[in-house]
Amino acid sequence: MGRWRYGYGYYRRACEDAMGGMNMTIEFWKAACIRAIRTVAQTAVAMIPVSALITEVDWLAVLYTSALAGVASILTSIATGLPEV
């Protein structure tokens, strides 16, 4: 037997079943990106008051932490789905 026992459709349906039938449509990606952008903005705003003065803000840390929060938001959206879609 070859490496692929079943066709592409079988594996696609298995993935959709595993994800609760969630279909990754354009609407899903739009909603996930909007959610990620909001998460990035909230994280950046939350990290700025950590410093005493605006000149003492570690902007690189704010950027990296905000980007990581955005990636985590996208991955969470893929793993759990979005209630608004």
Backbone torsions as a table, in degrees:
resi	resn	phi	psi	omega
1	MET	NA	150.0	178.4
2	GLY	-78.4	-179.5	-178.9
3	ARG	-68.4	-38.4	-177.3
4	TRP	-100.4	108.6	-178.4
5	ARG	-78.5	-35.9	-177.1
6	TYR	-118.1	167.2	-179.6
7	GLY	-79.2	174.6	-178.4
8	TYR	-59.2	-40.0	-177.9
9	GLY	-60.3	-36.3	178.7
10	TYR	-62.1	-47.5	-178.7
11	TYR	-68.4	-36.2	177.8
12	ARG	-63.8	-45.6	178.4
13	ARG	-63.9	-37.4	178.6
14	ALA	-63.1	-40.7	178.0
15	CYS	-66.1	-42.1	179.4
16	GLU	-65.4	-38.0	177.4
17	ASP	-65.5	-40.1	179.6
18	ALA	-65.6	-29.8	-179.0
19	MET	-94.7	15.9	177.8
20	GLY	75.3	26.4	179.0
21	GLY	76.2	10.9	-178.3
22	MET	-67.0	131.8	179.3
23	ASN	-107.9	126.0	-177.3
24	MET	-83.2	84.1	-178.4
25	THR	-94.3	177.4	176.0
26	ILE	-60.3	-39.1	179.9
27	GLU	-62.9	-39.6	178.2
28	PHE	-61.3	-48.3	-177.4
29	TRP	-66.7	-35.6	176.0
30	LYS	-63.0	-47.4	-179.7
31	ALA	-64.9	-40.0	179.9
32	ALA	-65.7	-40.1	178.8
33	CYS	-67.9	-41.0	176.9
34	ILE	-61.5	-43.1	178.2
35	ARG	-63.5	-41.1	-179.9
36	ALA	-66.2	-41.2	178.7
37	ILE	-62.7	-41.8	177.3
38	ARG	-63.1	-40.7	179.1
39	THR	-63.9	-42.8	178.4
40	VAL	-61.1	-46.0	-179.5
41	ALA	-63.9	-42.8	179.6
42	GLN	-64.2	-40.1	179.7
43	THR	-65.7	-43.6	179.8
44	ALA	-62.5	-44.9	-179.6
45	VAL	-65.6	-36.6	-179.4
46	ALA	-70.5	-27.7	-177.7
47	MET	-84.3	-21.8	-177.1
48	ILE	-64.5	-43.4	-179.4
49	PRO	-67.5	-6.8	178.3
50	VAL	-62.5	-33.2	179.0
51	SER	-86.4	153.0	-179.1
52	ALA	-72.3	-42.6	-179.2
53	LEU	-123.9	154.5	-179.4
54	ILE	-63.9	-26.5	179.1
55	THR	-76.1	-15.4	-179.5
56	GLU	-96.6	4.0	-179.2
57	VAL	-69.5	131.1	174.9
58	ASP	-84.3	89.9	-173.4
59	TRP	-63.4	-30.9	178.5
60	LEU	-66.5	-41.0	177.2
61	ALA	-65.6	-39.6	177.0
62	VAL	-62.1	-44.3	-180.0
63	LEU	-62.8	-49.2	-178.1
64	TYR	-64.8	-43.3	-179.9
65	THR	-65.7	-40.4	178.9
66	SER	-66.4	-41.3	178.4
67	ALA	-64.0	-41.5	178.0
68	LEU	-63.2	-39.2	177.4
69	ALA	-64.2	-37.9	177.1
70	GLY	-65.2	-42.6	177.4
71	VAL	-63.9	-43.4	178.1
72	ALA	-61.6	-37.2	178.4
73	SER	-64.4	-44.4	178.6
74	ILE	-63.0	-45.6	-179.4
75	LEU	-64.4	-37.2	176.9
76	THR	-66.2	-39.5	177.9
77	SER	-63.5	-40.0	178.9
78	ILE	-68.5	-40.7	-175.8
79	ALA	-72.5	-39.8	-172.9
80	THR	-109.8	-14.1	-176.8
81	GLY	86.9	174.6	-179.5
82	LEU	-120.4	128.6	-179.6
83	PRO	-66.6	-26.0	-177.0
84	GLU	-82.1	-5.1	179.3
85	VAL	-108.3	NA	NA
